[in-house]
Amino acid sequence: MAFYTSEVMTGTPAEYKTPTQQLIYESLEGEGIAYSRIESDPGISMDDCLNIDRAFGIETVKTILLTNRQKNKFWLYVTHARKPFITKEFGASLGIPRVSFADEELMMRILGTVHGAATPFGLLRPEAADVTFVMDRDVAARDKIVLTDGDPCGFIAIANTDLFKLLKREPILIENPAEISE
């Protein structure tokens, strides 16, 4: 069965699937930030992301919510969709102890998203005020990136400069030395 992607659209969806998704679109519209979007089948796997990449003509990124052992410090990491993530290297680049993936309960509490829908837009939520925003240097250097809109079936293409303006914060930039997998 073929992976469904809509045509590229502008403007908000007809209905919001989650409160976080509503916050994202209302924030974008309220700030007058240009973006385009698609709706798709759930974009979870690498192959799914390739279909989304083709729809936009821009590469998607991978967004990961990480936590320490005590689950009281959090990092939202935006990296290349096809680079492996190595926790030891991530921690070493920030001078922090080893981290682990936040479970779905933490993702819902902090970002208001399920697994497969983590997004830097989740940093708009008050619950994410203390989350450290981290991005690969090469991803931050792109003109535009593709992110989920808080739902695994919605994706937004946005200029990095507009993303940072909307979030009112700049990410800590790190190098991910891993090779891109095809």
C-alpha positions as CSV (number, residue, x, y, z in Angstrom):
1,M,0.0,0.0,0.0
2,A,1.3,3.4,-0.9
3,F,2.2,6.0,1.8
4,Y,-0.3,8.8,1.7
5,T,0.8,12.5,1.6
6,S,-1.5,15.4,0.8
7,E,-0.6,18.2,-1.5
8,V,1.4,20.9,0.2
9,M,-1.0,23.4,1.8
10,T,-0.9,26.7,3.7
11,G,-3.1,27.7,6.6
12,T,-4.4,25.8,9.6
13,P,-6.0,22.4,9.5
14,A,-9.8,22.2,9.4
15,E,-9.7,20.7,12.9
16,Y,-7.0,20.2,15.5
17,K,-6.2,16.7,16.7
18,T,-4.5,17.8,20.0
19,P,-4.2,20.9,22.2
20,T,-0.5,21.1,21.3
21,Q,-1.3,21.1,17.6
22,Q,-3.8,23.9,18.2
23,L,-1.2,25.9,20.2
24,I,1.3,25.4,17.3
25,Y,-1.0,26.7,14.6
26,E,-2.4,29.5,16.6
27,S,1.1,30.6,17.5
28,L,2.3,30.5,13.9
29,E,-0.8,32.4,12.7
30,G,-0.6,34.9,15.6
31,E,3.0,35.8,14.8
32,G,2.3,35.9,11.1
33,I,5.0,33.3,10.4
34,A,5.0,31.7,6.9
35,Y,4.9,27.9,6.8
36,S,3.6,25.1,4.6
37,R,2.1,21.8,5.7
38,I,1.0,18.4,4.6
39,E,-1.1,15.7,6.1
40,S,0.1,12.1,5.7
41,D,-0.1,8.6,7.0
42,P,1.8,8.4,10.3
43,G,5.4,9.4,9.6
44,I,7.3,7.1,11.9
45,S,9.9,5.0,9.9
46,M,12.8,6.2,7.8
47,D,10.9,5.2,4.6
48,D,7.9,7.2,5.8
49,C,10.2,10.2,6.2
50,L,11.5,9.8,2.7
51,N,7.9,10.1,1.4
52,I,7.4,13.3,3.4
53,D,10.8,14.6,2.2
54,R,9.6,14.1,-1.4
55,A,6.3,15.9,-0.7
56,F,8.1,19.0,0.5
57,G,11.4,18.8,-1.4
58,I,13.0,19.3,2.0
59,E,14.5,16.8,4.4
60,T,12.7,16.0,7.6
61,V,14.5,16.1,10.9
62,K,14.4,13.8,13.9
63,T,13.3,15.3,17.2
64,I,14.1,13.4,20.4
65,L,13.1,14.2,24.0
66,L,15.8,13.1,26.4
67,T,16.0,12.9,30.2
68,N,18.5,12.2,32.9
69,R,18.2,9.2,35.2
70,Q,16.2,11.2,37.8
71,K,13.8,12.4,35.1
72,N,14.1,16.0,36.3
73,K,16.2,17.5,33.5
74,F,15.2,17.4,29.8
75,W,16.8,18.0,26.4
76,L,14.9,18.4,23.1
77,Y,17.3,17.4,20.4
78,V,16.8,18.1,16.7
79,T,19.1,16.1,14.4
80,H,19.3,14.8,10.9
81,A,16.6,12.2,10.3
82,R,19.1,9.7,8.9
83,K,21.9,10.0,11.4
84,P,22.1,7.5,14.2
85,F,21.7,8.9,17.7
86,I,24.4,7.8,20.2
87,T,23.6,8.9,23.8
88,K,27.2,8.8,24.9
89,E,28.3,11.2,22.1
90,F,25.3,13.5,22.9
91,G,26.2,13.7,26.6
92,A,29.9,14.2,25.8
93,S,29.1,17.1,23.5
94,L,27.2,18.9,26.2
95,G,29.3,17.8,29.2
96,I,26.4,16.0,30.8
97,P,25.9,12.5,32.2
98,R,24.3,9.8,30.0
99,V,20.7,10.5,29.0
100,S,17.9,8.2,27.9
101,F,14.8,8.6,25.8
102,A,11.8,10.1,27.6
103,D,8.9,7.7,27.8
104,E,5.5,8.5,26.3
105,E,4.1,9.7,29.7
106,L,6.9,12.3,30.0
107,M,6.4,13.3,26.3
108,M,2.7,13.9,26.9
109,R,3.3,15.8,30.1
110,I,6.1,18.1,28.7
111,L,5.5,18.4,24.9
112,G,1.9,17.3,24.7
113,T,2.8,14.7,22.0
114,V,3.0,11.0,21.6
115,H,6.1,9.1,20.3
116,G,6.6,9.9,16.6
117,A,5.3,13.4,17.1
118,A,8.0,15.1,19.2
119,T,8.5,18.6,17.8
120,P,10.4,21.7,18.8
121,F,7.0,23.4,18.6
122,G,6.3,21.6,21.9
123,L,8.7,24.1,23.5
124,L,5.8,26.6,23.2
125,R,4.1,24.9,26.1
126,P,4.6,26.2,29.6
127,E,5.4,22.7,30.7
128,A,8.5,22.8,28.5
129,A,9.9,26.1,29.8
130,D,12.9,24.3,31.5
131,V,13.7,22.0,28.6
132,T,17.1,22.6,27.0
133,F,16.8,23.1,23.2
134,V,19.7,21.3,21.3
135,M,20.2,21.1,17.5
136,D,22.8,19.7,15.2
137,R,24.9,22.5,13.7
138,D,24.2,21.3,10.2
139,V,20.5,21.1,10.7
140,A,20.5,24.6,12.2
141,A,22.3,25.9,9.1
142,R,19.6,24.8,6.8
143,D,17.2,27.5,5.4
144,K,14.1,25.3,6.1
145,I,13.4,22.2,8.0
146,V,10.4,19.8,8.2
147,L,8.9,19.0,11.6
148,T,5.8,17.3,13.0
149,D,3.0,19.6,13.9
150,G,2.4,17.7,17.2
151,D,0.7,14.8,15.5
152,P,2.4,11.9,13.6
153,C,0.2,12.6,10.6
154,G,1.0,16.3,10.2
155,F,4.2,18.0,9.1
156,I,5.2,21.6,8.8
157,A,8.0,23.1,6.6
158,I,9.4,26.3,8.2
159,A,12.5,28.5,8.0
160,N,14.8,27.9,10.9
161,T,15.0,31.6,11.6
162,D,11.2,31.7,11.9
163,L,11.2,28.6,14.2
164,F,13.7,30.3,16.6
165,K,11.7,33.6,16.5
166,L,8.5,31.7,17.4
167,L,10.1,29.8,20.2
168,K,11.9,32.9,21.4
169,R,15.1,30.9,21.9
170,E,18.1,29.7,20.0
171,P,19.3,26.1,20.3
172,I,22.6,25.0,21.7
173,L,24.4,23.8,18.6
174,I,26.4,20.5,18.6
175,E,28.1,18.3,16.0
176,N,26.7,14.8,15.3
177,P,29.7,13.0,13.8
178,A,27.6,10.0,12.8
179,E,27.4,9.1,9.1
180,I,24.1,9.5,7.3
181,S,22.4,6.2,6.6
182,E,20.7,5.7,3.3
